[in-house]
Each structure stands twice: as C-alpha cells, then as structure tokens.
Amino acid sequence: MTVGRQKLHPEGLELSRLVCGLWRALQSEETREPTGVARLMDVCLELGITSFDHADIYGDYQVEALFGRALREWRGDRRRIELITKCDIMLQSGQRPANRVKHYDTSRAHILASVENSLRNFGTDYLDLLLIHRPDPLMDADETAAALDEVCRSGKVRYVGVSNHTPEQLSLLQSRLSRPLVTNQVELSVLHLEPLHDGTLDQAQRLRMAPMAWSPLGGGNLFKGQGEREQRVRQALSDVAAEQGHDNLGAVAIAWLLRHPSHPVPVLGSSRVERLRDLARGESLALTRQQWFSIWQASAGRPAP
C-alpha cells in the first residue's frame, strides 16, 4: 500500500500523508552514511512518503548536509520530493563557536542566511517549506514576516509555517504576513494531548491549516515507558487493534492522530524499513468515535467530562 496526500492549506503545499523525519539520522546505523539515506528515500517513495522533515540544528548542524550528499547519490528527480526545514534555534555547539548561550534568532539577517545555508547543504535551489522552529521572545513580527515574504518572493522558499507556536504566537506572525502560514508543527500523540485542549487544533481547523505532528509515538515512551499511563495506553491501543483485526500498536496510534478533523500530518522518526511499512498501514485504519475516545481516556486517566 502507499499513503495518500494532504494539502496543508487551501493556498498551500501538498505533502504525503506521513512525513519522514530525519532528526535522528546520525544516530541510526542505517542512515549514518549517504548511501543509507538514499536507500531510505527509495523505501519512503515506494510507500508514497515523499516529504522529508529537517531542521538546521539536527545532528549538531550536520543532518542537512548528510541528506544533501544522499540526494546527489540518489540521483532521483528533486521534483518528486518535498524538503522541509526549520530555523531560528541557535545551539551552543562547536559547529557554531559564536553562540555563547542557546538562544533564538528570528531576525531578517539570520533567516536569510539560514535559508542560503540550507540550500547549500541540500544542494538544491529551493525549499518546499520553511518553519520558524521555536517562538522567539525577541521576535519583531514586522521584521520576521518581511523576511519570510522576501525568501518566498525570491523563489528560494515555496511556503512558510511555524513550529511549537501557541495560537496567539501564530496569529501575531500571520497578522504581518502577506501569505498564509501553512502549518504549525507541534508535539502531538496519544501521550501528548495538550494541542487537543489548548486551542492549537481548534485554530488549525478555523484556518483550514493542517498541523504537523512531531513525536507522534511519544518519543518511544509509548512502547518502552513503564508508568501506569503508558501501560493504560498500550492496553487501550491493543484492544482497539484487536477490534480492527490489526496487530501493530504504532499503526493504531497513527490512526488515532489521523482521525482528528484538523488532519494532522505525523512526522515519523524511524529509519527501519519494516517499521515504516507497519506505521504506513495506520492510514488505512478508520477508528470509530468510541475507539478514539477509549484511547483518549486511557491517556487522560479519566473519562471524558
């Protein structure tokens, strides 16, 4: 089976229904070298996963360049894939000796320089989607919006969005932009329910803007966590899996996300072929309303009010 497509915004970019996240690429034996990343790209495309999520800081500022080398080795058609990256987090790192303290930078100079650096790393002449990675308390909304408009007008970036922003923070930036923010990439999973209740997904529906969901399996805690909550959620997922005639809890957890009417786009962090195949099957599972709430109840630790 192959996964479908999801338009992030009525005026915006279309991604694959599931996205391949590269934040741990250098931690996996399968993807530490360009050949392994190119092989992962082929597997993803076979599954219909054409979208690849990055940030300039991933792998201590080294994953973008690794992916760029893999792109050259892959020798496929750049137009078949969507490249997503993020900017504004400034890490203390040997790769960035000028950074004396971790901070954020949404200035025009930094956004323009970051885009140029990402284009060099990837070896491409455009980014499909650029996200502001974290809210910056020193953001000048006029300056940041003007910089985002500028990189889009230049053709170097096709669409822009944000990550980890509250509804009010997103609204502020949107109020100064001449184009829509097409997504807000937030932490969302059966173990992280906050966006369901803090207005994030309500805003997404109001704007008809599909959110992206990072850590959609709870950062591995869904399978490894030994707390009461994790055990309750695993049991609920197992019960629903049995009702669905399915045997993979991760796929049910993905199906739980996809059931939400804001149309979240999960960012998968696995580089294992069989794992990706199993998770991709989650798109074909249609959970009933009661199955969805049974999983919510297990995570919340209480019935719906």
C-alpha positions, 0 to 999 in steps of 0.5 A, spaced: 500 500 500 502 507 499 499 513 503 495 518 500 496 526 500 494 532 504 494 539 502 496 543 508 492 549 506 487 551 501 493 556 498 498 551 500 503 545 499 501 538 498 505 533 502 504 525 503 500 523 508 506 521 513 512 525 513 519 522 514 523 525 519 530 525 519 532 528 526 535 522 528 539 520 522 546 520 525 544 516 530 541 510 526 546 505 523 542 505 517 542 512 515 549 514 518 552 514 511 549 517 504 548 511 501 543 509 507 539 515 506 538 514 499 536 507 500 531 510 505 528 515 500 527 509 495 523 505 501 519 512 503 517 513 495 515 506 494 510 507 500 508 514 497 512 518 503 515 523 499 516 529 504 522 529 508 522 533 515 529 537 517 531 542 521 538 546 521 540 544 528 539 536 527 545 532 528 549 538 531 548 542 524 550 536 520 543 532 518 542 537 512 548 536 509 548 528 510 541 528 506 544 533 501 550 528 499 544 522 499 540 526 494 546 527 489 547 519 490 540 518 489 540 521 483 532 521 483 528 527 480 528 533 486 521 534 483 518 528 486 520 530 493 518 535 498 524 538 503 522 541 509 526 545 514 526 549 520 530 555 523 531 560 528 534 555 534 541 557 535 545 551 539 551 552 543 555 547 539 562 547 536 559 547 529 557 554 531 563 557 536 559 564 536 553 562 540 555 563 547 548 561 550 542 557 546 538 562 544 533 564 538 534 568 532 528 570 528 531 576 525 531 578 517 539 577 517 539 570 520 533 567 516 536 569 510 542 566 511 539 560 514 535 559 508 542 560 503 545 555 508 540 550 507 540 550 500 547 549 500 547 543 504 541 540 500 544 542 494 538 544 491 535 551 489 529 551 493 525 549 499 518 546 499 517 549 506 520 553 511 518 553 519 520 558 524 522 552 529 521 555 536 517 562 538 522 567 539 521 572 545 525 577 541 521 576 535 519 583 531 513 580 527 514 586 522 521 584 521 520 576 521 514 576 516 518 581 511 523 576 511 519 570 510 515 574 504 522 576 501 525 568 501 518 566 498 518 572 493 525 570 491 523 563 489 528 560 494 522 558 499 515 555 496 511 556 503 512 558 510 509 555 517 511 555 524 513 550 529 511 549 537 507 556 536 501 557 541 495 560 537 496 567 539 504 566 537 501 564 530 496 569 529 501 575 531 506 572 525 500 571 520 497 578 522 504 581 518 504 576 513 502 577 506 501 569 505 498 564 509 502 560 514 501 553 512 502 549 518 504 549 525 508 543 527 507 541 534 508 535 539 502 531 538 500 523 540 496 519 544 501 521 550 501 528 548 494 531 548 495 538 550 494 541 542 487 537 543 485 542 549 489 548 548 486 551 542 492 549 537 487 544 533 481 548 534 485 554 530 488 549 525 481 547 523 478 555 523 484 556 518 483 550 514 491 549 516 493 542 517 498 541 523 504 537 523 505 532 528 512 531 531 513 525 536 507 522 534 509 515 538 511 519 544 518 519 543 518 511 544 515 512 551 509 509 548 512 502 547 518 502 552 515 507 558 513 503 564 508 508 568 501 506 569 499 511 563 503 508 558 501 501 560 493 504 560 495 506 553 498 500 550 492 496 553 487 501 550 491 501 543 491 493 543 484 492 544 482 497 539 487 493 534 484 487 536 477 490 534 480 492 527 483 485 526 490 489 526 496 487 530 501 493 530 500 498 536 504 504 532 499 503 526 493 504 531 496 510 534 497 513 527 490 512 526 488 515 532 492 522 530 489 521 523 482 521 525 482 528 528 478 533 523 484 538 523 488 532 519 494 532 522 500 530 518 505 525 523 512 526 522 515 519 523 522 518 526 524 511 524 529 509 519 527 501 519 524 499 513 519 494 516 517 499 521 515 504 516 511 499 512 507 497 519 506 505 521 504 506 513 498 501 514 495 506 520 492 510 514 488 505 512 485 504 519 478 508 520 477 508 528 470 509 530 468 515 535 468 510 541 475 507 539 478 514 539 475 516 545 477 509 549 484 511 547 483 518 549 481 516 556 486 511 557 491 517 556 487 522 560 486 517 566 479 519 566 473 519 562 471 524 558 467 530 562 
